[in-house]
Amino acid sequence: MQKYMKKLKDFNELVMFEHSVFSLPFIFIAMVVAANGWFGFWLLLMGVLAALSARNFAMGVNRYADRDIDAQNPRTASRPNVDGRLDGVSILIFIIVNALVFVGVAYMINLLAFYLSVPILVVLGSYSYFKRFSHMAHVVLGISLGLAPIAGVVAVQASIPAWSVLLSLGVIFWVAGFDLLYSLQDMEFDKQNNLYSIPAHFGAEATLFISSLFHMLSVIFWALFVWVAGLGEVAFLAVILSGIMLGYEHHLVRKDFSKIDRAFFTVNGYLGFMFFILIVLDRILA
C-alpha cells in the first residue's frame, strides 16, 4: 500500500494537482450562467471529472515531451519525469487513461461534448511542442485553459453562445498573461537552449508590457461577457476586482522577480474563486 501511495504522490507532483484551481472556477462560472443557477449534482460530477482528466492529460503530455528540457533546467531537474521516479511508459499510460476518461465523460454528457472531446485533447497536447518552434506557446496555453468555459456551457446547453466565447477570450488572455510572467524565471535558460519564449526573445521589459496588455484585454472581455450575458452589478464587481488583482500581480513581479511564484499561484488562484463566488451571488440576487 505504501508503494502505491508513493506512486500517487509522484503523479500528483508530476501534474501539480493544486494548479487545477485555475481552470475549475471558469468551467463552473459558465455552467452557472448557462443554467441561470444550479445545474445539478450530475453535471457537477461530470464537470469535475472532465476538468481533472483534461488537465492531467495536458500536464502528462507536457512532462513527457519536456523530459529532455526539464533534465537540463536546474528549476525542474527534480521533477518525477526526469529524476527516475516515473518512467516514460508510466507517464504514457497515465496520459492514455486520462484521455479515455475525458472522452468517456464527454460521451456521458451530450453528443456535442463528445464530438468536441478529441479536438480539445489535440489542442491541450499541442502546447508542449509550441515552445520548440513558436513564440505563441504562451497563447496556446491560454487557449488550452480558455476551452474550460466553452466545455462548461456545452455541458449544460449543448451550444456555444456568444457570452461564453467572450468569457473564454478573457481566460485565454488571463492565462497567457500570467504564463508570460511565470516564464521570466526561465528567460536565460530559454535563451541558452534556443527555446521560443517571449522573454527569451524580447527581454523582460517587453514581456512585462505584453503581459500587462494581455491582462487589460482579459478585463475588457470579461466585462463584455457580463454585459452580453445580461448579468448584474455583482458580476461587474467581479470584473473590477479581477482588474485590481491583476494590477497587484504586476506590481509584485515588477518589484521583485523572486515574487513570481506568489503572483502566479496565490493571486491567480484567488482571482478564479473570487470571480466564481461573485457570479454565483449575482445569480442568487438576480
C-alpha positions in Angstrom: 0.0 0.0 0.0 2.8 2.4 0.9 4.3 1.8 -2.6 1.1 2.7 -4.3 0.7 5.8 -2.1 4.2 6.9 -3.1 3.4 6.4 -6.7 0.2 8.5 -6.4 2.2 11.2 -4.7 4.7 11.2 -7.6 1.9 11.5 -10.1 0.4 14.3 -8.1 3.8 16.1 -8.2 4.0 15.4 -11.9 0.8 17.2 -12.8 0.8 19.7 -9.8 -2.8 18.8 -9.0 -3.3 22.0 -7.0 -3.0 24.1 -10.2 -6.4 22.9 -11.1 -7.7 26.0 -9.3 -7.0 28.0 -12.5 -9.5 26.2 -14.7 -12.2 24.8 -12.4 -13.8 28.1 -11.4 -14.3 29.2 -15.0 -15.9 25.9 -16.0 -18.4 26.3 -13.2 -18.9 30.0 -14.0 -20.0 29.1 -17.5 -22.3 26.3 -16.1 -23.9 28.6 -13.5 -24.6 31.3 -16.2 -25.9 28.7 -18.8 -28.2 27.1 -16.2 -29.1 30.5 -14.7 -28.3 29.0 -11.3 -27.7 25.4 -10.0 -27.0 22.9 -12.8 -27.4 19.7 -10.7 -25.1 17.2 -9.0 -24.7 15.0 -12.1 -23.2 17.8 -14.1 -21.1 18.9 -11.1 -19.5 15.5 -11.0 -19.1 15.3 -14.8 -17.6 18.8 -14.8 -15.0 17.9 -12.2 -14.1 14.7 -13.9 -13.8 16.3 -17.3 -11.7 19.2 -15.9 -9.3 17.0 -13.9 -8.8 14.3 -16.6 -8.2 17.0 -19.3 -5.7 18.8 -17.2 -4.0 15.5 -16.2 -3.8 14.6 -19.9 -2.3 18.0 -20.8 0.2 18.0 -17.9 1.2 14.4 -18.7 1.9 15.2 -22.3 3.9 18.3 -21.2 6.0 16.4 -18.8 6.6 13.5 -21.2 7.5 15.8 -24.1 9.8 18.0 -21.9 11.8 15.3 -20.2 15.0 16.4 -22.1 14.4 20.1 -21.4 13.4 19.6 -17.7 16.5 17.5 -17.1 18.8 20.4 -18.1 16.9 23.2 -16.2 18.0 23.5 -12.5 14.5 24.7 -11.6 12.9 21.5 -13.0 15.6 18.8 -12.7 14.0 17.3 -9.6 10.6 16.6 -11.2 9.4 13.0 -11.2 9.6 12.8 -15.0 13.4 13.3 -15.0 14.7 12.1 -11.7 13.8 8.5 -12.2 10.6 8.3 -10.0 8.3 7.9 -13.1 9.5 6.3 -16.3 8.3 7.1 -19.8 6.0 4.1 -20.0 4.2 5.0 -16.7 3.6 8.6 -17.9 2.3 7.4 -21.3 -0.2 5.1 -19.5 -1.2 8.0 -17.4 -1.8 10.1 -20.5 -3.9 7.4 -22.2 -6.0 6.7 -19.2 -6.9 10.3 -18.7 -7.6 10.8 -22.4 -10.1 7.9 -22.3 -11.7 9.2 -19.1 -12.2 12.6 -20.7 -13.7 11.2 -23.9 -15.9 8.8 -21.8 -17.2 11.6 -19.6 -17.9 13.8 -22.6 -19.9 11.0 -24.2 -22.0 10.7 -21.0 -22.7 14.5 -21.0 -24.1 15.0 -24.6 -23.2 14.4 -28.2 -21.7 17.9 -28.8 -19.4 17.4 -25.9 -18.4 14.0 -27.3 -17.7 15.4 -30.8 -15.5 18.2 -29.3 -13.6 16.0 -26.9 -10.9 14.7 -29.3 -10.2 18.1 -30.9 -9.9 19.6 -27.4 -7.3 16.9 -26.4 -5.4 17.8 -29.6 -5.2 21.4 -28.5 -4.3 20.5 -25.0 -1.5 18.3 -26.1 -0.1 20.8 -28.7 1.1 23.3 -26.1 4.1 21.2 -25.1 5.6 21.4 -28.6 5.0 25.0 -29.5 7.8 26.4 -27.4 10.2 24.5 -29.7 9.3 26.5 -32.7 6.9 29.4 -31.9 6.7 32.3 -29.5 2.9 31.7 -29.5 3.3 28.9 -26.9 2.0 31.3 -24.2 -1.1 32.0 -26.1 -1.6 28.3 -26.9 -1.5 27.6 -23.1 -4.1 30.3 -22.8 -6.3 28.7 -25.4 -6.0 25.4 -23.6 -7.4 26.8 -20.4 -9.7 29.1 -22.3 -11.6 26.0 -23.5 -12.8 25.4 -20.0 -15.8 27.9 -20.2 -16.7 26.5 -23.6 -16.7 23.0 -22.1 -18.9 24.2 -19.2 -21.6 25.8 -21.4 -21.7 22.9 -23.8 -22.2 20.5 -20.9 -25.3 22.5 -19.8 -27.0 23.5 -23.0 -25.2 21.7 -25.9 -24.4 25.0 -27.7 -21.8 27.8 -27.7 -23.5 31.2 -27.0 -21.6 34.5 -27.7 -21.2 35.3 -24.0 -19.3 32.0 -23.4 -16.8 32.9 -26.2 -16.2 36.3 -24.5 -15.6 34.6 -21.2 -13.3 32.2 -22.9 -11.3 35.0 -24.5 -10.9 36.6 -21.1 -9.5 33.4 -19.8 -7.2 33.0 -22.8 -5.5 36.4 -22.2 -5.5 36.0 -18.5 -3.6 32.7 -18.6 -1.3 33.8 -21.4 -0.5 37.0 -19.4 0.4 35.2 -16.2 2.3 32.5 -18.1 4.5 35.3 -19.5 5.3 36.4 -16.0 6.0 32.9 -14.9 8.3 32.3 -17.8 10.5 35.2 -16.8 12.1 32.7 -14.4 13.5 30.7 -17.3 14.5 33.6 -19.6 18.2 32.9 -19.5 17.8 29.1 -19.8 15.4 29.5 -22.8 18.0 31.8 -24.5 20.8 29.2 -24.0 18.7 26.4 -25.3 17.0 28.1 -28.2 13.5 27.8 -26.8 10.9 30.1 -28.3 9.6 32.0 -25.3 8.7 35.7 -25.4 11.0 36.6 -22.5 14.0 34.9 -24.2 13.4 36.7 -27.5 12.1 40.1 -26.5 13.5 40.6 -22.9 12.0 41.2 -19.5 10.6 44.8 -20.1 8.8 43.8 -23.3 7.4 40.7 -21.6 6.0 42.8 -18.8 4.4 45.1 -21.2 2.8 42.3 -23.3 1.6 40.6 -20.2 0.0 43.9 -19.0 -1.7 44.3 -22.4 -3.0 40.7 -22.3 -4.4 41.3 -18.8 -6.1 44.5 -19.9 -7.7 42.5 -22.7 -8.8 39.9 -20.1 -10.7 42.6 -18.1 -12.3 44.0 -21.3 -13.5 40.6 -22.5 -14.8 39.7 -19.0 -16.7 43.0 -18.9 -18.2 42.2 -22.3 -19.1 38.7 -21.1 -21.0 40.2 -18.2 -22.8 42.7 -20.4 -23.7 40.2 -23.2 -24.8 37.5 -20.7 -27.2 40.1 -19.1 -25.6 39.7 -15.6 -25.9 42.2 -12.8 -23.9 44.6 -10.7 -22.3 41.9 -8.6 -20.9 40.3 -11.8 -19.4 43.6 -12.8 -17.9 43.9 -9.4 -16.1 40.6 -10.1 -14.6 42.1 -13.2 -13.4 45.2 -11.4 -11.9 43.2 -8.6 -10.2 41.0 -11.2 -8.6 44.1 -12.7 -7.3 45.2 -9.3 -5.9 41.8 -8.5 -4.1 41.6 -11.9 -2.7 45.1 -11.3 -1.4 43.9 -7.9 0.1 40.8 -9.6 2.1 43.0 -11.9 3.1 45.2 -9.0 4.6 42.2 -7.2 6.5 41.0 -10.2 7.9 44.4 -11.2 9.1 45.0 -7.7 10.9 41.7 -7.3 11.2 38.7 -9.7 11.5 36.5 -6.7 7.8 37.2 -6.0 6.8 35.5 -9.3 5.6 32.3 -7.6 3.5 34.3 -5.2 2.0 36.3 -8.0 1.4 33.2 -10.1 -0.1 30.8 -7.6 -1.7 33.0 -4.9 -3.1 35.9 -6.8 -4.4 34.0 -9.8 -5.8 31.2 -7.6 -7.8 33.7 -5.5 -8.9 35.5 -8.7 -10.7 32.5 -10.1 -12.5 31.6 -6.9 -13.5 35.3 -6.3 -14.9 35.5 -9.8 -16.9 32.3 -9.3 -18.3 33.3 -5.9 -19.4 36.7 -7.1 -21.1 35.2 -10.3 -23.0 32.8 -8.0 -24.0 35.7 -5.8 -25.1 37.6 -8.8 -27.4 34.8 -9.9 -28.8 34.4 -6.4 -29.6 38.1 -6.1 -31.0 38.4 -9.6 
